[in-house]
Amino acid sequence: MALLVMIISFVVLLILRFPIFIVIGLSSLLYILLNDIPSVLVAQRITTQLTSFSLLAIPFYLLLAAILNSGSATRRLISFVVSIVGFVRGGLGVANIGISMLFAGISGTAVADTAGLGKTLIPAMKKEGYPGPYAAAVTGASSTVGPIIPPSINIIIAGVTAGLSVYELFLAGVLPGILMGVAMMITAYVIAVRRKFPKSNRLELQKVWTTFKDCIWELIVIAFVLFGILSGLFTPTEAGAMGVFAALVLGFVIRRDVKFKDLYNSCIETAVFTGTVLVIVGFAATYGWIIANERIPQLVSESILMITVIPIIAILLVNLVLFMVGAVMETIAAIVIVLPTVLTLGEMLGVDPIQLTMIVVINLTLGLLTPPIGVVLFIVTSISKEKIGEVIKEVMPFFVANVLVLLLVVLFPKLTLWLPELLR
C-alpha cells in the first residue's frame, strides 16, 4: 500500500511540474511515514550518499567551465575550430559540434555546454543564414557529448551510485563520446548538403595557424585536465581542482580577461548549480533505498528474464524503459534511482557493470533532448526564441545518430571496456 502511495504521489507531483527534488523527497517521505520508519532515515541516506570524495569533483568542473566562459576562451576556441572545418558546406554547424567536444573536456555537463556556447553560436549561425530552429537544434544536440566525454558530472554520479571506479568510467566514456560527436558531424554535413547551407570560409593554413596560436593556452588547459585524468596522474577530483587553478592562472595572469567580479559571479553560479545537483542526489538516495527495500530490482530483473535470457535482447528491452524514464525524469535523479536496478539485472546476465553503467548514462543523457523534461531543449529555445516544436523536429536526425551510437555500445562492449582494460 505504502509503495503504491509513493508511486502515485511521485507521478502526480511530476505531472504538476514540481521541482524534481520535491517530487522525490515528498513521495519518499510518504512511504516512510506510512511504514512507521523513523524519518531520520532520510538524513542518514542523504549523509551516506553525499560523503563520497568523488562528488567533490562536481563544483571544480563547474567552476572551471564558468571561469573559462567568463573570459575569452570560448571565443578563441570557436575561431580555431571554424578555421578548420568552416570551408565545408554547413561548416559552422559542424564546428558547433566540434567545439562541444572540446568544451566537454572542461565542463562535464550539457547544461554548462549549452548555456556557455549557445549564446555565441546560435546568433552566429543565424547571422550566416542558418534557420533558427536548426541552429538551436545543433547546439542542443551537440551538448550531449559533454556528459559522456570525460570529465563528466553524470559519470561521477553514476560511479558513486554504483560503487565503481570513476576513473575507469571516465575511460569508458572516451570512445562512445567521440563516436557521438563524429556521428553528429556527419549528420550535420549531410543535412547541410541537402539543404544547401552556407560555407563559413575557405581553408587557409595561415588562418588555422593564427587561430591555433590564439587559443594555445586554452587547449593546454583542456589537455592538462584530460591528461591528468586519463594518465592516472590525478584522481578525477584532483584533476578538477588543478583545472580550476590553471584556469585562474590563464584568466588573471596570461590573458588578463577575467576580473574579480567575474570570478565572484562564477563562484555563485557554481554554488547554486552544485547545491541543486547534490540536493537531487541526496533525496534520490532515499528513493533508491526504498526501491531496494521493496526488492524492485530483483522483481524487474526476474520479469525481464521471463521474457528472454539472451543478454543483448534483455539490454535492448532495458534501453526502451530507460528512454521512457529519461523523457519524464531529470537525468541525475534517474541515474541514482534506476542504475542499481539495471546493474542487478546485468549481474544476472553476466554483463560487465562498467559497460552497463555507460549504457545507462548515455541513454538517460539523451533524455535531455526529449520532451517534456528535456532541459537542453528549453535552454536553446530560450536563447534562440524559436518554437520548441520546430526545434524538436530539427533535433531528431541528431537524436537518431546518437541512438545508433548507443546501439553500437550495446552490441560491441569493447567500445567501453577497451580503454579501462588497457590502462587498468
N, C-alpha and C positions, 0 to 999 in steps of 0.2 A: 504493500500500500504506500509506504513512505517513498519507495523508488518511483512509483507511478506519479505521485505528487511532485517529486523533484523534476521528473521529465516534463510533465505538463507545465509546471511553472517556468521551466527553462524555455520551452517553446513559446509560451505566451509572452514572457518578458522580451524574448528575442524579436518577436513579431512587433511588439510595441516600441522597438528601437531603443531600448535601454542600453547604456554602455555595457560592454561585454563583461567587465569585472563585476558589475552589479548583478547581471544575469546569472553568472556562475556563483557568486557569493550568496545571493538570496536563495537560490534553488538548493544549494548545498546546506545552508543553514536550516531550511525547512526539513530536509531529510534528517539532519542531526537532532533537531528538536522533537520530531515525531517518533524517533527511535530512542529518545531519552539518553542520547550520548552527550557527555559533558561538552559544552560549547568551547571549552579550552582546546579541544581537538583542532579547531580552525587555526588558532595561534600556533599550535605545535607543528602542524603541517606547513604553514607559511614559513615558520622559522627554519624547519628542516630543509625545505626546498631552496631557500634563499641563502643558506650558509655556504654554498658551493663557491670555491675560489674562482672557478671559470666564469661565473656571472659578472665578476668584476671587469671582465673584458668589454662588456657592453658599453658602459659610459666612455671608455677610452676610444673605441672605434667611432662612436657618435661624435665625440669631441674632435677627433682627428678630422672627420669629414666636415664638421661645422667650421673649423678654423680654416681649412683649405678653401671652402666655399666663400668665406668672408674676404679672402684676398683675391688675387688674380689667377689662381691655379686653374680653376675651371676654364676660364677664357683661353689660357695658354694651351691646355690640353686639347680643347676643341679645335683650335687653329692648327695644331700639329696633325691631328687625325684627319681633318678636312683636306689638308695639303697632300695627304697620301691617297685618299680614296675619292676626293672630290671630282676627279676627272671622269668617273664612270657615271652613267645615267642614274639619277636619283642618289648621287653621291652623298648629299647631306643626310639623307635618311640612313644610308649605310654607315656613315660616320657617327650618327647618333647612337647606333648600336655598339660600334667600336669604342666610343667614349664611355658608354655604360660599362663595358667590360673592363676598361682601365679603372674607372671610378669604383668598380666592385672591389678592387684591391685595397680600398681605404674606407669605404662607407659601411659595408656589411649589412645594409638594409635597403630594401626597394623604396621605402618612403623617402629616405635621405637622398637617394639617387634621383628619384622623380622630382622632388621639390628643388633640389640643387641645380639639376641640369635643365629641367623643364622651363624654367623662367628665361633661360637663354636660348635654348634650342627650338622651342615651339615658335616664338616670334621670328627667329631667323629662318626657319623653314617656310613659314607663311610669307615672309618677305621675298623669298626666292620663287614663290609661285606654287608651293605645295598646298593642297587642300587642308584647311584647318583640322578636320577630323582625322586625316591621315597623319599629320604632324603630331597630334596628341596621342594617337594610337601607337606610333613607332616609339615615342618617348616612354609611354607607359609599359609597352611590351618589353622593351629593351631593359627596363629596370628590374625585370625578374631574374636577371643573371646575378644581381647584387647579393641576394641571399644564398646563392649556390657557390659562386667562386669565392674562395677564402680571402679575407676573413668574413664570416657570416654570423649575424646575431641569431638567425633561426637555427643554424647548426649548433651554436653554443647551447641554446635552449634544449635542443634535441639530445645533445651529448649529456647534459646534466640530467635530463629526464630518464634517459635510457641507461645511464651509468657507463657510457662508452667514452673512449678517449676523444676529446675534442680535436686534438692534433691529427689523429687518424681520420676523423670525419672531414676535417679540412682538406686533407689529401684526397679523400674520396670525392670531394666536390669539384676538383680541378677539371678533369676531363668532361664530365657532364656539363659544367658551366661553359666551357669553351665550345662544346658541341651546340649548346643552346644559342650562343652568340653567333656562331657560323651559320646555323640553320636560319636564324632570323635575318642575317645579312643577305643570304641567298634569296630569301623570300622578298626582302625589300628591293633587291635588284630586279627580280622577275616582275614584280608589280610596277617598278619604275619603267622598265622597258615596254610593258604592255600599255601603260598609261602615258608614256612619253613625258616623264618628269624631267626637269632640267638638270644639266650638269653644273657643278659649282665652280669649277676652274679647270685649267689644263694642268697636266702633271709636269711640274718643274722641279728638278732635283735641287736647284738652288733654294727654292722656297721651302722644300721639305727640310733641307739642312738648316735654314734660318729658323723655322718654327721649332725644329728639334732642339737647337741651341737655346731657344727662348724658353722651353719648358724642361730643360735638362734636370733642374733641381727637383721639380715636381715628380719626374719619372724616377729619380733617385730615391725620393721618399717612398714611393709606391714599391719599388724594387727592394728597398731596405726592409719594409714591413713584410712583404711576401717571402723574401729570402730568409728572414728571421724565423718565420713560421715553418716554411717547408723544409728548411735545413735542420730544424730542431735546435737552432741556436737559442731561441727564446720560446717560452711557452706562449700560447695564443694571448694570454693576458699580458705578459711581459712585452710581447710584440706591439700590442695596442698602446701601452704606456710609452715605449720607445718611439712609436709613431707620432704620438702627441708631442713629445719632446722635439722630434725632428721637424714637425710642422711649425712649432713655435719658433725654432731657430730660422726656418725658412721665411716665416711671415714677418718676424721682428728684426732679424739681423741681415738676411740675404736680400729678400725682396723689399722689405720695409713697407709692405702694403696692408699690414694688419695693425689696427690701433687697439689700445686697451679697451675701448668701448666695444669693439668687435669681439674681443676675447670674452668680455663680460656677457655679451649677448649670446655667444656660443655656449658659454657655461650654463646660462639659464635655459637655453634650448635643450641642451644635453640633459640637464637635471629633470626637466619636465618629461622628456621622452623616456628617459631611463625609469623614472618613477612610474610612468604609465605601463611600461613593459613588465616591471617587477611586481606591480600590484596584480596584473593579469596572471603572471606565472604563479604567484603565491596562492591566489584563490583557485586557480586551475589545479594546483596540487591537492587541495582538499577534495575537489570534484573527482580527481583521479583516484584518490584513496577510496572514495565511496564506490566507484565503479569496480575497483579491485575487490573491495569488501563484499560486493554483491556477486562476485565471480563472473562478471560480464565478459572479460577477456576469454575465459575458458568456454563460456556458452557460445560466444560469437565464433570462436575457433572451431568448436565442435560442429556448429551449424554449417560452416563453410566446408568442413571436411566431409560432411554428409552429402554435399553436392559433388565434390571432387577431391581427390587426394593428389592430383597432379600439381606440383608446386607452381608452375607458370600460370596455369588456369586459375588457381586459387589466388595468386597475387594479382592477376588481372581483375578478378572479382573485387578484391580489396581496393584496387585503384578506382573502380566505379563508385564504391562507397566513399572513398576519400574525395572524389570530385564533388559529390553532393555535400559532404561536410565542409569542404573548402569554400563552397559557394555561399554558405549561410553562417559560417563561424569565422571569427578573427584568427589569423594564421597561427600566432604564438599560442593562444589558448587551445586551438585544435591540436597542435603538436603535443602539448603536455597531456591532454586528455586522451587522445587517440593512440599515440605511439606505443604505450605499454600493451594495449590490446593487440596491435599488429605484430609486435615482437613476440608475444605469446604464441600467436599463430605461426610465425616464422620459425620458432623453436620446434614446434611440432612437425613442420615441413622440412626442417633442416636447411633453411635459408640463412645465409650469413647476416647477422644483425647490422653490420655496417651498410651492406647493400640495401637492406630493407629500410633502414633509417633514412638513407638518402632518397629512396623512392618516396617515402612519406613526406620528406621536406620538399622535394621538387613538386610533388603533386599538390600539396597544400599551398605552396607558394604561387602556383598557377591560379589559386583562388583569388589572388589579388586582382586578377583580370576578369573575374566573373561576378555579375550582379547576383544578389542585391548588396553584398558586403563590399566587394571589390574596391578596396581603399585607393589603389593606384588609379582606377578609373575616375574616382571623384576628384583626385588631385589634378589630373591632367585636364579634366573638363573645367575645373575651376580656373586653371591657368589659361586655357585656350578659349574659354567662353563658348565652347561648342556644345551641341546637344549630345547627351550621353548615348542615345540610341545610335546616332551616326558614328560615334567613336567606337562603340561596341562592334558595329558592322566592319569597320576598318581594322579592328584589332584581331578579328577572327583568323585570318591567314597566319599571323604570328603565333596565335594560341595553338593552332593546329601543328605548326612547325615544332613548338615546344613539346606538344603531346607525343609527336613522333620520336623526339629525343628521349622522352620518358619511357616509351616502349622499348627503345634500344637499351636503356639502363636495366629494364626488367629482363630482357632476353639475353643480354650479354653482361653477366656480373663483373667481368674483368674491367669494364669501364669505370667501376667504382672501387674495385679491390686491387687493381694492379699497382697503383702508386703506394697505398698503405703497406702492401706486402713487400714492395721493392725497398721502401725506406724504413721499414719496421726495425 
